[in-house]
Amino acid sequence: MNRLDRPVFTSETIKAMEDMSFFAHSLIFDDLVIVAQRETNCFVLKTNDGLIVIDAIWPNKKVFDAIIEAIIDVGWNPDTIKTLVLTHGHVDHTGCGKWFVEQYHVETYLSKTDDIYWQEHPTKPDRPETWKDYSIDHYLQDGDTIKLGDKTIYVYSTPGHTPGCLSYIIPVKENGEVLMASLWGGATPPWTKAGVEQYLKSLDYFVSVAIQKKVDVVLSNHTAIDNGLERIAYSRERLAYMPNVYVIGTDGFQKYCQVFRTMSYEILERL
């Protein structure tokens, strides 16, 4: 059977990043919830000392409400949200963070480079409602860790998608067994030769550290990359004997990363 070796992105894909008419969520590991609108995901990680939100989709109150509703639906307490971790400074990831800051007084994490980038290079310069609207408490660098309770998130600098893009390796549990999950911060390559070359360099670096960490779980912050909505729908209905589709093994992780190389090579051919 012939299958695509890269996701299909169209103008409709971009438009769908602002579609707030639909949200989906699922408890995909014992301690990890995924929440998505049509094209963008965020994750909520449970620790024994509170919750960590990773990325915040779009700056819209409907997003914030959807994340809170998902937390309640899986039986967790949103009053224990303590931390907001961002992958990069694009508006579809900094998202609804201001409501987390205002309501739960979360500690916020991002690279300094992308905190500046977020302010000086707004994704929608003609729309003030999407501009930078909350502060970053902690600047992250390559090799840092984010700790809360019994969880440690490992931080890697992976510039390319944005100048200060970050990627993470996150321990998660499946039936009590600890697995290592990867979250590549910048889904798509940039559109300059130098940018793509940096993106590929960052990807090679992240793959190397992920292999050392024995990553066998893949998370994506955009649904187009990994059939995200279908994976969420499957996970919601998965029976006890069925496999977890987010667990793809170390070989699967490397094949997943080849998707980003394929997209990069195609862009280089056009430049």
N, C-alpha and C positions, 0 to 999 in steps of 0.2 A: 504494500500500500504506500502510495506517495504521500508524504507529509511535509508541511512547510518547515523550513529550517530557521525561520525568523518570523516575528510577529508582523502583522500588517497594520501600518499606521496611516490614517487618512485625516483629512480636515475634520471629519466627523469624530474621530478619536479625540482630537483636541477640544472640540466643542463639548464632548461628553464629560470632560473634567469639571465643567460648571453645572452639570445636570444634578440637581438636588432633589429630584422627584423619586429617587429610588435608593435604598440602602439595604445592605445585606451584612450579616455577621455570623460567625460560628466560633465555638470553642474548638480550636484545632489541635491543641495539646492540653494536658492537665492544667497548665498555667499560662496559656496564651490564647487570646481572643483576636481574631481578625475582624475589622470593620471596613466596609467598602461602599463607595458609591460607584457609579458606572465605570470609572477608569482609575480611581486612586484608592489605595489602602492605607490604613493605619493599624497599629497593633497595640494591645494592652497586655503587659506582662505582670503576673501576680508574684509578689514576694511575700515572705512572712512578716514584712514591715510596711506593706502598702503596695500600691499599684504604680507602674511605669507606663506612660503613654508614649509610643514611638511614632512620630509624625502626626500631623493634625489636619490632613486633607486640605480643605478650602476654607477661607475666612467667611463662614456663613453659620449663623446660629443653628440652622438645621443639622449641620454636621456635628456640632457639639452635642446637641440633643440626641442624635443617633448613637454617638459613642457612649453617652451616659446610659441610654436605654439598653444598649448591648451589654454593658457591664452589669446592669441590674438583671437582665434576662438570664445571664449565666449564673446568677446567685452571688455575685461579688458586690462589695459596698463602694460606691463611687466616692464616698467621704474619705476613703483611704488613699485617693490619688495624691501622690507626692511629687512626681517627677514627670517632666515632658522633655523627651529627647528628639532632636531633629536631625535628619540626614543632610539637608542642605537648604539653601535660602530661597528656593522658589516658592511662590505663593500657594501652590497646590500641596505643599508639605508643611510650611510654617502655619498655614491654615487658621483654624479656629482657636489657636493657642491663647488668645487674649482672654477667652472665657474661662479656660483652665486656670490662668493666672488670677483673674478676678474672683472666681468662685472657690477655688481650692488652694490658692497661694502656692502653686507648684514651683519647684526649682527647675529652671530651664537650661538646656544644654545645646550648644552648637559650636562650630568653629568660629574663631574671631574673623577670619577672612570672609566667611559667608554671612556673618552678622553685618559686616560693612557692605558686602555685595547686595544683601537683601534691602538695605536702605538706599544705596546709591544707584542700583539698577533694578527698579521695580519691574516685575513681569508685565504689569498693566499700568504704564505710566500715566494714562489718561483717566484712571479710575482710583480715586483716593481711598475708597473702601477696601482696596486690596493692599494698601501700603503698609509698611512696617508699623505695628501697633502694640508691641510689647517688647520688653528688654530681655536680654540673655544674661543669666546669672553666672554661668560657668562656661568658659571657653575650652573646647576640647582640642587635643593635639594627637598626632599619631602615637599609638602605644598607651594612651590613657585607658583607664577603666572607669566605669560608672557602677557604683555599688549601692544597693539598697537591700537591707535584710540579707537573705540567703542567696541573692542573685548578683552576679557580676557580668556586665556587658563590656565586651572588648572593642576598643575603638581603633579604627584605621583611617588614615588620611588617604583619600582616593580622588584627587582633583581631576577635572576633565569635564564632567557634566556641568559643574560650577567650579569656580576657583578653589573653594574650600569644602568641597563635598566630602562626606564621611560615610564609611560603611561599617557595619557592626557584625560581630559574632556573638550569639546569644544562646546561653544554655536553656533548654526547655525539657519538659518531662512528658513521656508517653507511658502511661501505666506505671509511673514511678521511676522509669529508666531515664537517665539523663542523656539527651542528644544535643548536638551542636548545630545551631541554625545560623545561616548566613543571610544578611540583608545588604545587598549591593545598593549603595545609596543613589546612584545616578542611572536611571534606566536607559536613557538614550545617549548616544555620542553627540558631541557638539558639531557645528558645521564649518569648522576651519581645520586646515591640515594640522597646524600645531596643536589645536585642541583635541583632535582625534588621536594624535600620537601620544599626548599626555594621558588621555583616557585609556588607551591600550596599555601604557606603562603602569597605570594604577591598577588596571584589571589583572595584569600579570602578578603584581605585588599582592593583591588581595587573594588571588588563587593560591599563591605560595603559602601565605599564612593560614589560609583556610585548610589546606591540606595538612599542615602541621597540627592544627586544632582538630583534625578528623571531622570536619563538617560533613554532615549527611542529610541536612534539612535545608531546603531552599524557600526563602520568603521573598516576595516581590512587593515593591510599593506601587506598582501599576498593574491593573488586571489584564491589560492587553499582552503583557509579557508572558504570562504563564497560565492562560485560560482561567484567570482568577475567579471570576464569578461562578464558573462551572465547578471549580475546586471547592468554593465555599458551599455551594448547593449540595455537592456530594458529601462534604464533611458534616453538614447539618443532619443528613439522613443516614450516615454511616452506621452500620451495625457492628457489634463487638468483634465479630470474626473478620471484618473487612479491613484491608490495609489503609494506613494513613498516607494519602497522596502527597503530603508535604515531605515525607521521608523518601529520598531518592538515592541515598547512598553516596559514597565519595566519588564514584565514577559518574553518577548522575549529576552531581554538583558540577563537575568539570564540563560535562556536555551542556549543561545549562549555561555556563559562562561562555561557551563557544557561540551562543546566540549573539552576545554583545560584540564578539569579534567579527562575526558575519556582518552585522549592521555597520560596524566601523569600516570594514574593508569596502563595503558598497559605497559609503560616503566618500572614502578616499578616491575611489574610481571616478566619481563625479566631479571632484575638485580639480 
